[in-house]
């Protein structure tokens, strides 16, 4: 489904958001007043107010088109038929408001270094199902920023006039040889694995999306996904459009064995970018595997992910590597505390001049979730060690504390920013030490539909940062409120 010709309707979107929000909030309040539990984790199903049986709270998916809500589920607005063969529509969305504070932005770059600003966004979606096998899904978004005076001002990731985040037609759950096949065509978000490589990037105000086709096949313990897409370029004041110069395609195989390993994921991705005349053309193929599982019968869990990139940038060959490992221990106690020790390695280029590029390209990750919450560094030419502590002193509260240490993988290569763009050139520095960071954050779930998040991060520069530019201690903090329905 092409969405390039879609015209914005800012008043219509805002009015629709107000109406749906007005419906969702009273429904949530009625559930609380009647003491009717909501959905069972992992099913996104819920009981109606006529059913006294207790069920746990609903789970909303990161990618909303993955949700499967039964007819009559409270907290959802259902229109149309109530059986699998009739036309029905489910409406939903979310509202998020966030305030951010910075001191010595990115270590004290030129221009404004200290700032306070606000971010706000509204998402509204309609899931229309004609039969058990056919549906159309449309999700609109509006994102706005106020008061950001830092370098870059109101960036594309902060602001987008009303536009489509998802807009596709889908043939779904078609039985074929023991599998269930699903095919989608149109604008859609992509999410693979732990989101280290491909993610909708929920942290930013204007989420990432793509245009193209996706085919999925699912068996009991195996799932295969293949896709061919183009990333969508955000135009804050015009229609967003697919990047005609970039193609992103690939596939993923996921398997859940019965013993020893919780899951195994293998992916093959190819990105080709036809650059402007003055820049070289890039072709990059990424192959990787992620595994996770328990350590015997203990309360230890492990995760490993490794990848290799091959290709060409102009006339130069590409050969890059990444490796990630985590070991987590979770205690069986009232607070459910856990501690994670992890290592992250992303290769750099070993020579100043030559025909071989070794710098890892992070592609389309959920960058905020890795390399520290301060969002200073991207996953290129970096070695990171981390220690993460988490606990729930109350049922609705989760606290997190983390420390990170960063070094350069190659002293002949510079650093990239969290966006993947160049951040610090290597210059003449031979130092490996980039610096360290401490993060404190917490999340309080007021109800299944209302959530508060807050956090603060502090980055202290190491020798490499001091030798190559501004290196003041960088402090960042945020307070966020989210309503999802």
C-alpha positions as a Markdown table, in Angstrom:
| # | Residue | x | y | z |
|---|---|---|---|---|
| 1 | Unk | 0.0 | 0.0 | 0.0 |
| 2 | Unk | 1.6 | 3.3 | -1.0 |
| 3 | Unk | 1.3 | 6.1 | 1.4 |
| 4 | Unk | 3.3 | 8.8 | -0.3 |
| 5 | Unk | 0.2 | 10.6 | -1.5 |
| 6 | Unk | -1.4 | 10.6 | 2.0 |
| 7 | Unk | -2.2 | 14.2 | 3.1 |
| 8 | Unk | -2.1 | 15.4 | 6.6 |
| 9 | Unk | -5.2 | 16.1 | 8.6 |
| 10 | Unk | -3.8 | 17.7 | 11.8 |
| 11 | Unk | -7.2 | 18.8 | 13.2 |
| 12 | Unk | -8.8 | 15.4 | 12.4 |
| 13 | Unk | -6.0 | 13.4 | 14.0 |
| 14 | Unk | -6.0 | 15.5 | 17.1 |
| 15 | Unk | -9.9 | 15.3 | 17.5 |
| 16 | Unk | -9.8 | 11.6 | 16.9 |
| 17 | Unk | -7.1 | 11.2 | 19.5 |
| 18 | Unk | -9.1 | 13.2 | 22.0 |
| 19 | Unk | -12.2 | 11.0 | 21.4 |
| 20 | Unk | -10.3 | 7.7 | 21.7 |
| 21 | Unk | -8.4 | 8.9 | 24.8 |
| 22 | Unk | -11.7 | 9.9 | 26.3 |
| 23 | Unk | -13.1 | 6.4 | 25.7 |
| 24 | Unk | -10.0 | 4.6 | 26.9 |
| 25 | Unk | -9.6 | 6.5 | 30.2 |
| 26 | Unk | -13.2 | 5.8 | 31.5 |
| 27 | Unk | -12.9 | 2.2 | 30.6 |
| 28 | Unk | -9.7 | 1.9 | 32.6 |
| 29 | Unk | -11.4 | 3.7 | 35.5 |
| 30 | Unk | -14.4 | 1.4 | 35.4 |
| 31 | Unk | -12.2 | -1.6 | 35.5 |
| 32 | Unk | -10.5 | -0.3 | 38.7 |
| 33 | Unk | -13.8 | 0.6 | 40.3 |
| 34 | Unk | -15.3 | -2.8 | 39.7 |
| 35 | Unk | -12.1 | -4.5 | 40.7 |
| 36 | Unk | -12.1 | -6.6 | 37.5 |
| 37 | Unk | -8.6 | -7.8 | 36.6 |
| 38 | Unk | -7.4 | -7.2 | 33.1 |
| 39 | Unk | -5.4 | -9.4 | 30.8 |
| 40 | Unk | -3.2 | -12.4 | 31.1 |
| 41 | Unk | 0.5 | -11.7 | 30.3 |
| 42 | Unk | 1.5 | -12.9 | 26.9 |
| 43 | Unk | -2.0 | -13.2 | 25.5 |
| 44 | Unk | -3.2 | -9.5 | 25.5 |
| 45 | Unk | -6.6 | -10.9 | 26.2 |
| 46 | Unk | -8.9 | -9.6 | 28.9 |
| 47 | Unk | -12.2 | -10.3 | 30.6 |
| 48 | Unk | -15.3 | -8.1 | 30.3 |
| 49 | Unk | -17.0 | -6.4 | 33.2 |
| 50 | Unk | -19.6 | -9.2 | 33.1 |
| 51 | Unk | -17.1 | -11.9 | 34.0 |
| 52 | Unk | -15.9 | -12.1 | 37.6 |
| 53 | Unk | -13.0 | -14.4 | 36.9 |
| 54 | Unk | -9.6 | -12.9 | 37.8 |
| 55 | Unk | -7.0 | -12.4 | 35.1 |
| 56 | Unk | -3.7 | -10.5 | 35.3 |
| 57 | Unk | -3.1 | -7.2 | 33.5 |
| 58 | Unk | -2.8 | -6.9 | 29.7 |
| 59 | Unk | 0.4 | -6.7 | 27.8 |
| 60 | Unk | 0.8 | -4.1 | 25.1 |
| 61 | Unk | 3.3 | -5.0 | 22.3 |
| 62 | Unk | 6.2 | -2.7 | 21.3 |
| 63 | Unk | 4.9 | -3.0 | 17.7 |
| 64 | Unk | 1.2 | -2.5 | 18.1 |
| 65 | Unk | 0.2 | -4.5 | 15.0 |
| 66 | Unk | 1.4 | -7.6 | 16.8 |
| 67 | Unk | -1.4 | -7.5 | 19.4 |
| 68 | Unk | -4.3 | -10.0 | 19.3 |
| 69 | Unk | -7.3 | -8.6 | 21.3 |
| 70 | Unk | -10.4 | -10.7 | 21.5 |
| 71 | Unk | -13.8 | -9.2 | 21.0 |
| 72 | Unk | -15.1 | -7.3 | 24.0 |
| 73 | Unk | -11.8 | -7.0 | 25.7 |
| 74 | Unk | -12.0 | -4.0 | 28.2 |
| 75 | Unk | -9.7 | -1.2 | 27.6 |
| 76 | Unk | -10.2 | -1.5 | 23.9 |
| 77 | Unk | -12.7 | 0.1 | 21.5 |
| 78 | Unk | -14.3 | -2.5 | 19.3 |
| 79 | Unk | -16.5 | -1.7 | 16.3 |
| 80 | Unk | -18.4 | -4.1 | 14.0 |
| 81 | Unk | -18.9 | -7.9 | 14.1 |
| 82 | Unk | -17.9 | -10.1 | 17.0 |
| 83 | Unk | -17.0 | -13.2 | 15.1 |
| 84 | Unk | -14.0 | -14.3 | 13.1 |
| 85 | Unk | -15.8 | -14.1 | 9.7 |
| 86 | Unk | -17.3 | -10.6 | 10.0 |
| 87 | Unk | -15.8 | -7.1 | 9.6 |
| 88 | Unk | -14.5 | -5.6 | 12.8 |
| 89 | Unk | -12.2 | -2.8 | 13.9 |
| 90 | Unk | -10.2 | -2.3 | 17.0 |
| 91 | Unk | -8.9 | 1.2 | 17.9 |
| 92 | Unk | -6.0 | 2.1 | 20.1 |
| 93 | Unk | -2.9 | 4.3 | 20.6 |
| 94 | Unk | -0.8 | 6.0 | 23.1 |
| 95 | Unk | 0.2 | 9.5 | 24.4 |
| 96 | Unk | 3.7 | 10.3 | 25.7 |
| 97 | Unk | 5.1 | 13.4 | 27.3 |
| 98 | Unk | 8.7 | 13.7 | 28.3 |
| 99 | Unk | 10.9 | 16.4 | 29.8 |
| 100 | Unk | 14.7 | 16.3 | 29.4 |
| 101 | Unk | 17.5 | 18.2 | 31.1 |
| 102 | Unk | 21.1 | 18.4 | 29.9 |
| 103 | Unk | 24.4 | 19.9 | 31.2 |
| 104 | Unk | 27.5 | 20.0 | 29.1 |
| 105 | Unk | 25.7 | 18.4 | 26.1 |
| 106 | Unk | 28.0 | 15.7 | 24.5 |
| 107 | Unk | 30.9 | 16.8 | 26.7 |
| 108 | Unk | 30.6 | 20.5 | 25.9 |
| 109 | Unk | 30.3 | 21.0 | 22.2 |
| 110 | Unk | 30.1 | 24.5 | 20.7 |
| 111 | Unk | 26.9 | 26.5 | 21.0 |
| 112 | Unk | 24.3 | 25.8 | 23.7 |
| 113 | Unk | 25.5 | 23.2 | 26.2 |
| 114 | Unk | 22.8 | 23.4 | 28.9 |
| 115 | Unk | 19.2 | 23.1 | 28.1 |
| 116 | Unk | 15.7 | 22.0 | 29.3 |
| 117 | Unk | 13.1 | 21.0 | 26.8 |
| 118 | Unk | 9.9 | 19.0 | 26.3 |
| 119 | Unk | 8.7 | 16.3 | 23.9 |
| 120 | Unk | 5.2 | 15.1 | 23.2 |
| 121 | Unk | 3.7 | 12.6 | 20.8 |
| 122 | Unk | 0.4 | 10.9 | 20.0 |
| 123 | Unk | -0.1 | 7.6 | 18.2 |
| 124 | Unk | -3.6 | 6.4 | 17.0 |
| 125 | Unk | -4.3 | 3.2 | 15.2 |
| 126 | Unk | -7.1 | 1.2 | 13.6 |
| 127 | Unk | -6.9 | -2.6 | 13.1 |
| 128 | Unk | -9.5 | -3.5 | 10.5 |
| 129 | Unk | -10.1 | -7.2 | 9.9 |
| 130 | Unk | -12.4 | -8.3 | 7.0 |
| 131 | Unk | -12.1 | -12.0 | 7.7 |
| 132 | Unk | -9.8 | -14.3 | 9.7 |
| 133 | Unk | -7.2 | -14.0 | 7.0 |
| 134 | Unk | -7.5 | -10.3 | 5.7 |
| 135 | Unk | -6.8 | -7.1 | 7.5 |
| 136 | Unk | -5.7 | -3.5 | 7.0 |
| 137 | Unk | -3.7 | -1.8 | 9.8 |
| 138 | Unk | -3.2 | 2.0 | 9.9 |
| 139 | Unk | -1.3 | 3.9 | 12.6 |
| 140 | Unk | -0.9 | 7.7 | 12.5 |
| 141 | Unk | 1.5 | 9.7 | 14.6 |
| 142 | Unk | 2.1 | 13.3 | 15.6 |
| 143 | Unk | 5.4 | 14.3 | 17.4 |
| 144 | Unk | 6.4 | 17.7 | 18.7 |
| 145 | Unk | 9.3 | 19.2 | 20.6 |
| 146 | Unk | 9.3 | 22.5 | 22.5 |
| 147 | Unk | 12.3 | 24.6 | 23.7 |
| 148 | Unk | 15.2 | 22.5 | 22.4 |
| 149 | Unk | 18.1 | 24.9 | 21.8 |
| 150 | Unk | 20.9 | 22.3 | 21.7 |
| 151 | Unk | 22.9 | 21.8 | 18.5 |
| 152 | Unk | 20.6 | 20.4 | 15.8 |
| 153 | Unk | 17.6 | 22.3 | 17.3 |
| 154 | Unk | 14.3 | 20.5 | 16.5 |
| 155 | Unk | 15.6 | 17.3 | 14.9 |
| 156 | Unk | 13.7 | 14.9 | 12.6 |
| 157 | Unk | 13.8 | 12.3 | 15.5 |
| 158 | Unk | 12.0 | 14.9 | 17.7 |
| 159 | Unk | 9.3 | 16.3 | 15.5 |
| 160 | Unk | 7.0 | 15.0 | 12.8 |
| 161 | Unk | 3.7 | 16.6 | 11.6 |
| 162 | Unk | 0.8 | 14.2 | 11.4 |
| 163 | Unk | 1.8 | 11.3 | 9.2 |
| 164 | Unk | 1.6 | 7.5 | 8.9 |
| 165 | Unk | 3.8 | 5.3 | 11.1 |
| 166 | Unk | 2.2 | 2.0 | 9.8 |
| 167 | Unk | -0.2 | 1.7 | 6.9 |
| 168 | Unk | -0.3 | -1.8 | 5.3 |
| 169 | Unk | -2.5 | -4.5 | 4.0 |
| 170 | Unk | -2.0 | -8.0 | 5.3 |
| 171 | Unk | -2.9 | -11.6 | 4.4 |
| 172 | Unk | -2.5 | -13.5 | 7.7 |
| 173 | Unk | -2.3 | -16.9 | 9.3 |
| 174 | Unk | -2.9 | -18.8 | 6.1 |
| 175 | Unk | -2.3 | -22.5 | 6.8 |
| 176 | Unk | 0.2 | -24.2 | 4.5 |
| 177 | Unk | 2.0 | -27.5 | 5.1 |
| 178 | Unk | 1.9 | -27.2 | 8.9 |
| 179 | Unk | 2.9 | -23.6 | 8.9 |
| 180 | Unk | 1.0 | -20.3 | 9.2 |
| 181 | Unk | 1.9 | -17.8 | 6.5 |
| 182 | Unk | 1.5 | -14.0 | 6.8 |
| 183 | Unk | 2.4 | -11.3 | 4.2 |
| 184 | Unk | 2.3 | -7.6 | 4.7 |
| 185 | Unk | 2.8 | -4.8 | 2.0 |
| 186 | Unk | 3.1 | -1.1 | 2.8 |
| 187 | Unk | 4.6 | 1.1 | 5.5 |
| 188 | Unk | 5.5 | -0.9 | 8.6 |
| 189 | Unk | 7.9 | -1.0 | 11.6 |
| 190 | Unk | 10.5 | -3.7 | 11.8 |
| 191 | Unk | 11.8 | -5.4 | 15.0 |
| 192 | Unk | 14.4 | -8.2 | 15.1 |
| 193 | Unk | 15.6 | -10.0 | 18.2 |
| 194 | Unk | 16.9 | -7.8 | 21.1 |
| 195 | Unk | 16.7 | -4.7 | 18.7 |
| 196 | Unk | 20.5 | -4.4 | 18.6 |
| 197 | Unk | 20.4 | -4.4 | 14.8 |
| 198 | Unk | 16.9 | -3.5 | 13.7 |
| 199 | Unk | 14.3 | -1.7 | 15.9 |
| 200 | Unk | 11.5 | 0.8 | 15.6 |
| 201 | Unk | 13.5 | 3.0 | 18.1 |
| 202 | Unk | 10.8 | 3.8 | 20.5 |
| 203 | Unk | 12.9 | 6.1 | 22.7 |
| 204 | Unk | 13.0 | 8.9 | 20.1 |
| 205 | Unk | 9.9 | 11.0 | 19.6 |
| 206 | Unk | 9.5 | 10.0 | 15.9 |
| 207 | Unk | 9.8 | 6.3 | 15.7 |
| 208 | Unk | 11.6 | 4.6 | 12.8 |
| 209 | Unk | 9.6 | 2.8 | 10.1 |
| 210 | Unk | 10.1 | 1.3 | 6.6 |
| 211 | Unk | 8.2 | 0.7 | 3.4 |
| 212 | Unk | 8.1 | -2.6 | 1.6 |
| 213 | Unk | 7.0 | -6.2 | 1.9 |
| 214 | Unk | 7.4 | -8.8 | 4.7 |
| 215 | Unk | 6.6 | -12.5 | 4.7 |
| 216 | Unk | 6.5 | -14.6 | 7.8 |
| 217 | Unk | 6.1 | -18.4 | 8.3 |
| 218 | Unk | 5.5 | -19.8 | 11.7 |
| 219 | Unk | 5.5 | -23.3 | 13.1 |
| 220 | Unk | 5.2 | -24.5 | 16.7 |
| 221 | Unk | 8.8 | -23.7 | 17.6 |
| 222 | Unk | 10.3 | -22.2 | 14.4 |
| 223 | Unk | 9.6 | -18.8 | 12.8 |
| 224 | Unk | 11.0 | -17.5 | 9.5 |
| 225 | Unk | 10.8 | -13.8 | 8.4 |
| 226 | Unk | 12.0 | -12.4 | 5.1 |
| 227 | Unk | 11.6 | -8.8 | 4.0 |
| 228 | Unk | 12.6 | -6.2 | 1.4 |
| 229 | Unk | 12.1 | -2.6 | 2.4 |
| 230 | Unk | 13.3 | 1.0 | 2.2 |
| 231 | Unk | 13.8 | 3.1 | 5.3 |
| 232 | Unk | 11.4 | 6.1 | 5.6 |
| 233 | Unk | 12.9 | 9.5 | 5.8 |
| 234 | Unk | 11.2 | 11.8 | 8.3 |
| 235 | Unk | 10.3 | 15.3 | 6.9 |
| 236 | Unk | 9.1 | 17.2 | 10.0 |
| 237 | Unk | 6.9 | 19.6 | 8.0 |
| 238 | Unk | 6.2 | 17.6 | 4.9 |
| 239 | Unk | 5.1 | 14.1 | 3.9 |
| 240 | Unk | 7.5 | 11.4 | 5.1 |
| 241 | Unk | 8.8 | 9.3 | 2.2 |
| 242 | Unk | 10.8 | 6.2 | 1.5 |
| 243 | Unk | 14.5 | 6.6 | 0.8 |
| 244 | Unk | 14.8 | 5.8 | -2.9 |
| 245 | Unk | 18.6 | 5.6 | -2.6 |
| 246 | Unk | 18.6 | 2.9 | 0.1 |
| 247 | Unk | 17.5 | -0.7 | 0.1 |
| 248 | Unk | 17.3 | -2.9 | 3.2 |
| 249 | Unk | 16.4 | -6.5 | 2.9 |
| 250 | Unk | 17.1 | -9.8 | 4.6 |
| 251 | Unk | 15.7 | -12.6 | 6.8 |
| 252 | Unk | 15.7 | -14.1 | 10.2 |
| 253 | Unk | 15.2 | -17.7 | 11.5 |
| 254 | Unk | 14.1 | -18.2 | 15.1 |
| 255 | Unk | 14.0 | -21.5 | 16.9 |
| 256 | Unk | 13.0 | -22.4 | 20.4 |
| 257 | Unk | 14.6 | -25.8 | 21.3 |
| 258 | Unk | 13.1 | -27.9 | 24.1 |
| 259 | Unk | 16.1 | -28.1 | 26.3 |
| 260 | Unk | 19.3 | -26.2 | 27.4 |
| 261 | Unk | 18.8 | -23.2 | 25.1 |
| 262 | Unk | 15.8 | -20.9 | 25.3 |
| 263 | Unk | 16.1 | -19.7 | 21.7 |
| 264 | Unk | 18.4 | -19.4 | 18.8 |
| 265 | Unk | 18.1 | -16.6 | 16.2 |
| 266 | Unk | 20.1 | -16.3 | 13.0 |
| 267 | Unk | 19.8 | -13.4 | 10.6 |
| 268 | Unk | 21.1 | -12.4 | 7.2 |
| 269 | Unk | 20.7 | -8.7 | 6.2 |
| 270 | Unk | 21.8 | -6.6 | 3.2 |
| 271 | Unk | 21.9 | -2.8 | 3.0 |
| 272 | Unk | 22.7 | -1.0 | -0.2 |
| 273 | Unk | 23.0 | 2.7 | -0.4 |
| 274 | Unk | 23.4 | 4.7 | -3.6 |
| 275 | Unk | 25.1 | 7.7 | -2.3 |
| 276 | Unk | 25.2 | 11.2 | -3.9 |
| 277 | Unk | 27.7 | 11.7 | -6.7 |
| 278 | Unk | 30.4 | 13.0 | -4.4 |
| 279 | Unk | 30.2 | 10.0 | -2.0 |
| 280 | Unk | 31.0 | 6.3 | -2.6 |
| 281 | Unk | 28.3 | 3.7 | -2.9 |
| 282 | Unk | 28.0 | 1.2 | 0.0 |
| 283 | Unk | 27.0 | -2.5 | -0.1 |
| 284 | Unk | 27.0 | -4.2 | 3.3 |
| 285 | Unk | 25.9 | -7.7 | 4.2 |
| 286 | Unk | 25.4 | -8.6 | 7.9 |
| 287 | Unk | 25.2 | -12.1 | 9.2 |
| 288 | Unk | 24.7 | -12.9 | 12.9 |
| 289 | Unk | 23.4 | -15.3 | 15.6 |
| 290 | Unk | 21.9 | -14.8 | 19.0 |
| 291 | Unk | 21.5 | -17.5 | 21.6 |
| 292 | Unk | 20.2 | -17.4 | 25.2 |
| 293 | Unk | 19.4 | -19.9 | 27.9 |
| 294 | Unk | 19.8 | -20.9 | 31.6 |
| 295 | Unk | 22.9 | -22.2 | 33.2 |
| 296 | Unk | 21.8 | -25.7 | 34.2 |
| 297 | Unk | 19.3 | -25.7 | 37.1 |
| 298 | Unk | 20.7 | -22.5 | 38.6 |
| 299 | Unk | 19.1 | -19.0 | 38.5 |
| 300 | Unk | 21.8 | -17.8 | 36.1 |
| 301 | Unk | 20.9 | -16.9 | 32.5 |
| 302 | Unk | 23.2 | -16.2 | 29.6 |
| 303 | Unk | 23.0 | -14.4 | 26.2 |
| 304 | Unk | 25.4 | -14.3 | 23.4 |
| 305 | Unk | 25.2 | -12.4 | 20.0 |
| 306 | Unk | 27.8 | -12.2 | 17.3 |
| 307 | Unk | 27.9 | -10.8 | 13.9 |
| 308 | Unk | 30.0 | -10.3 | 10.8 |
| 309 | Unk | 29.8 | -7.6 | 8.1 |
| 310 | Unk | 31.2 | -7.9 | 4.6 |
| 311 | Unk | 30.8 | -5.7 | 1.6 |
| 312 | Unk | 32.2 | -2.7 | -0.2 |
| 313 | Unk | 32.3 | 1.1 | 0.3 |
| 314 | Unk | 33.4 | 2.5 | -3.0 |
| 315 | Unk | 36.5 | 0.6 | -3.9 |
| 316 | Unk | 37.3 | -0.4 | -0.3 |
| 317 | Unk | 36.4 | -3.8 | 1.1 |
| 318 | Unk | 34.4 | -4.1 | 4.4 |
| 319 | Unk | 35.1 | -6.7 | 7.0 |
| 320 | Unk | 33.7 | -5.8 | 10.5 |
| 321 | Unk | 32.8 | -7.8 | 13.6 |
| 322 | Unk | 30.7 | -7.4 | 16.7 |
| 323 | Unk | 30.2 | -9.6 | 19.8 |
| 324 | Unk | 27.9 | -9.2 | 22.8 |
| 325 | Unk | 27.6 | -11.4 | 26.0 |
| 326 | Unk | 25.5 | -11.1 | 29.1 |
| 327 | Unk | 25.4 | -13.2 | 32.3 |
| 328 | Unk | 22.5 | -12.5 | 34.6 |
| 329 | Unk | 21.6 | -13.8 | 38.1 |
| 330 | Unk | 18.1 | -13.4 | 39.4 |
| 331 | Unk | 17.3 | -14.0 | 43.0 |
| 332 | Unk | 14.1 | -15.6 | 44.1 |
| 333 | Unk | 12.9 | -13.1 | 46.6 |
| 334 | Unk | 10.2 | -10.5 | 47.1 |
| 335 | Unk | 12.1 | -7.7 | 45.3 |
| 336 | Unk | 13.1 | -10.0 | 42.4 |
| 337 | Unk | 16.6 | -8.5 | 42.3 |
| 338 | Unk | 19.0 | -9.3 | 39.4 |
| 339 | Unk | 22.6 | -8.4 | 38.5 |
| 340 | Unk | 23.9 | -8.5 | 34.9 |
| 341 | Unk | 27.6 | -8.4 | 33.8 |
| 342 | Unk | 28.1 | -7.8 | 30.1 |
| 343 | Unk | 30.6 | -7.1 | 27.4 |
| 344 | Unk | 30.0 | -5.4 | 24.1 |
| 345 | Unk | 32.6 | -5.3 | 21.3 |
| 346 | Unk | 32.2 | -3.5 | 17.9 |
| 347 | Unk | 35.2 | -3.5 | 15.6 |
| 348 | Unk | 37.0 | -0.5 | 14.2 |
| 349 | Unk | 39.4 | 0.2 | 11.2 |
| 350 | Unk | 42.9 | -0.9 | 12.0 |
| 351 | Unk | 44.8 | 1.3 | 9.5 |
| 352 | Unk | 44.7 | 5.0 | 8.8 |
| 353 | Unk | 45.0 | 4.4 | 5.0 |
| 354 | Unk | 44.2 | 1.2 | 3.2 |
| 355 | Unk | 41.6 | -0.7 | 1.2 |
| 356 | Unk | 40.0 | -2.5 | 4.2 |
| 357 | Unk | 37.3 | -1.0 | 6.4 |
| 358 | Unk | 36.8 | -2.7 | 9.7 |
| 359 | Unk | 34.3 | -0.3 | 11.4 |
| 360 | Unk | 31.1 | -2.0 | 12.4 |
| 361 | Unk | 27.9 | -0.3 | 11.1 |
| 362 | Unk | 25.2 | -0.5 | 13.8 |
| 363 | Unk | 22.4 | -0.3 | 11.1 |
| 364 | Unk | 19.0 | 0.5 | 12.7 |
| 365 | Unk | 19.2 | -0.3 | 16.4 |
| 366 | Unk | 17.5 | 0.7 | 19.6 |
| 367 | Unk | 20.6 | 2.7 | 20.4 |
| 368 | Unk | 19.3 | 4.1 | 23.6 |
| 369 | Unk | 19.1 | 0.7 | 25.3 |
| 370 | Unk | 22.8 | -0.1 | 24.7 |
| 371 | Unk | 26.0 | 1.8 | 25.5 |
| 372 | Unk | 24.5 | 3.9 | 28.3 |
| 373 | Unk | 21.3 | 6.0 | 28.6 |
| 374 | Unk | 23.2 | 9.3 | 28.0 |
| 375 | Unk | 23.2 | 8.4 | 24.3 |
| 376 | Unk | 26.7 | 9.6 | 23.7 |
| 377 | Unk | 28.2 | 6.7 | 21.7 |
| 378 | Unk | 27.1 | 4.5 | 18.8 |
| 379 | Unk | 28.1 | 0.8 | 18.5 |
| 380 | Unk | 31.2 | 1.3 | 16.3 |
| 381 | Unk | 34.9 | 0.9 | 17.3 |
| 382 | Unk | 33.9 | 0.5 | 21.0 |
| 383 | Unk | 34.5 | -2.0 | 23.7 |
| 384 | Unk | 32.1 | -1.7 | 26.6 |
| 385 | Unk | 32.0 | -3.4 | 30.0 |
| 386 | Unk | 28.8 | -3.0 | 32.1 |
| 387 | Unk | 27.2 | -4.0 | 35.4 |
| 388 | Unk | 23.5 | -3.6 | 35.7 |
| 389 | Unk | 21.4 | -4.0 | 39.0 |
| 390 | Unk | 17.6 | -4.2 | 39.0 |
| 391 | Unk | 15.0 | -4.7 | 41.7 |
| 392 | Unk | 11.3 | -4.2 | 42.4 |
| 393 | Unk | 10.8 | -2.9 | 46.0 |
| 394 | Unk | 7.0 | -2.6 | 45.1 |
| 395 | Unk | 4.8 | -4.6 | 42.8 |
| 396 | Unk | 4.4 | -1.7 | 40.4 |
| 397 | Unk | 8.0 | -0.2 | 40.7 |
| 398 | Unk | 11.1 | -1.3 | 38.9 |
| 399 | Unk | 14.5 | 0.3 | 39.7 |
| 400 | Unk | 17.7 | 0.1 | 37.7 |
| 401 | Unk | 21.3 | 1.1 | 38.3 |
| 402 | Unk | 24.1 | 0.6 | 35.7 |
| 403 | Unk | 27.8 | 1.5 | 35.3 |
| 404 | Unk | 29.6 | 1.4 | 32.0 |
| 405 | Unk | 33.3 | 1.6 | 30.9 |
| 406 | Unk | 34.2 | 2.4 | 27.3 |
| 407 | Unk | 37.4 | 2.0 | 25.3 |
| 408 | Unk | 38.3 | 2.2 | 21.6 |
| 409 | Unk | 38.7 | -1.1 | 19.8 |
| 410 | Unk | 41.2 | 0.4 | 17.4 |
| 411 | Unk | 43.3 | 3.5 | 18.3 |
| 412 | Unk | 43.5 | 4.4 | 14.5 |
| 413 | Unk | 39.8 | 4.8 | 14.3 |
| 414 | Unk | 37.4 | 7.5 | 15.7 |
| 415 | Unk | 34.0 | 7.2 | 17.4 |
| 416 | Unk | 30.4 | 7.5 | 16.1 |
| 417 | Unk | 27.5 | 9.2 | 17.8 |
| 418 | Unk | 24.4 | 7.3 | 18.9 |
| 419 | Unk | 22.9 | 8.0 | 15.5 |
| 420 | Unk | 25.8 | 6.3 | 13.7 |
| 421 | Unk | 27.2 | 9.6 | 12.3 |
| 422 | Unk | 30.9 | 10.5 | 13.0 |
| 423 | Unk | 31.4 | 11.9 | 16.5 |
| 424 | Unk | 35.1 | 12.2 | 17.3 |
| 425 | Unk | 37.9 | 11.6 | 14.8 |
| 426 | Unk | 41.0 | 9.6 | 15.9 |
| 427 | Unk | 43.3 | 12.6 | 15.4 |
| 428 | Unk | 46.8 | 12.0 | 16.8 |
| 429 | Unk | 45.5 | 10.4 | 20.1 |
| 430 | Unk | 46.7 | 6.9 | 20.9 |
| 431 | Unk | 44.5 | 6.6 | 24.0 |
| 432 | Unk | 41.9 | 3.8 | 24.3 |
| 433 | Unk | 40.0 | 5.1 | 27.3 |
| 434 | Unk | 36.9 | 6.9 | 26.2 |
| 435 | Unk | 35.3 | 7.3 | 29.6 |
| 436 | Unk | 32.7 | 5.9 | 32.0 |
| 437 | Unk | 29.0 | 6.4 | 32.7 |
| 438 | Unk | 26.6 | 5.8 | 35.6 |
| 439 | Unk | 22.8 | 5.5 | 35.0 |
| 440 | Unk | 19.9 | 5.5 | 37.5 |
| 441 | Unk | 16.4 | 5.0 | 36.4 |
| 442 | Unk | 13.0 | 3.8 | 37.5 |
| 443 | Unk | 9.6 | 2.9 | 36.2 |
| 444 | Unk | 6.3 | 3.0 | 38.0 |
| 445 | Unk | 3.2 | 1.4 | 36.4 |
| 446 | Unk | 0.2 | 3.3 | 37.9 |
| 447 | Unk | -2.2 | 1.0 | 36.0 |
| 448 | Unk | -1.8 | -1.3 | 33.0 |
| 449 | Unk | -2.5 | 1.8 | 30.9 |
| 450 | Unk | -0.6 | 4.5 | 32.8 |
| 451 | Unk | 3.2 | 4.6 | 33.4 |
| 452 | Unk | 5.8 | 7.0 | 34.8 |
| 453 | Unk | 9.5 | 6.8 | 33.9 |
| 454 | Unk | 12.4 | 8.8 | 35.2 |
| 455 | Unk | 16.2 | 8.7 | 35.1 |
| 456 | Unk | 19.6 | 10.4 | 35.3 |
| 457 | Unk | 22.9 | 9.7 | 33.7 |
| 458 | Unk | 26.4 | 11.0 | 34.2 |
| 459 | Unk | 29.3 | 10.6 | 31.7 |
| 460 | Unk | 32.9 | 11.3 | 32.7 |
| 461 | Unk | 35.4 | 11.7 | 29.9 |
| 462 | Unk | 38.5 | 9.6 | 29.6 |
| 463 | Unk | 41.9 | 10.4 | 28.1 |
| 464 | Unk | 40.8 | 10.0 | 24.4 |
| 465 | Unk | 37.9 | 12.5 | 24.9 |
| 466 | Unk | 40.2 | 15.0 | 26.6 |
| 467 | Unk | 42.8 | 14.8 | 23.8 |
| 468 | Unk | 40.4 | 15.2 | 20.9 |
| 469 | Unk | 38.0 | 18.0 | 22.0 |
| 470 | Unk | 35.7 | 19.2 | 24.7 |
| 471 | Unk | 35.5 | 16.8 | 27.6 |
| 472 | Unk | 33.4 | 18.3 | 30.4 |
| 473 | Unk | 31.3 | 15.9 | 32.5 |
| 474 | Unk | 28.0 | 15.3 | 30.7 |
| 475 | Unk | 24.8 | 15.0 | 32.8 |
| 476 | Unk | 21.4 | 14.1 | 31.3 |
| 477 | Unk | 18.0 | 13.5 | 33.0 |
| 478 | Unk | 14.4 | 12.8 | 32.0 |
| 479 | Unk | 10.9 | 12.5 | 33.4 |
| 480 | Unk | 8.3 | 10.8 | 31.2 |
| 481 | Unk | 4.5 | 10.0 | 31.4 |
| 482 | Unk | 2.9 | 7.5 | 29.0 |
| 483 | Unk | -0.8 | 6.5 | 28.6 |
| 484 | Unk | -1.4 | 3.5 | 26.4 |
| 485 | Unk | -4.8 | 2.3 | 25.2 |
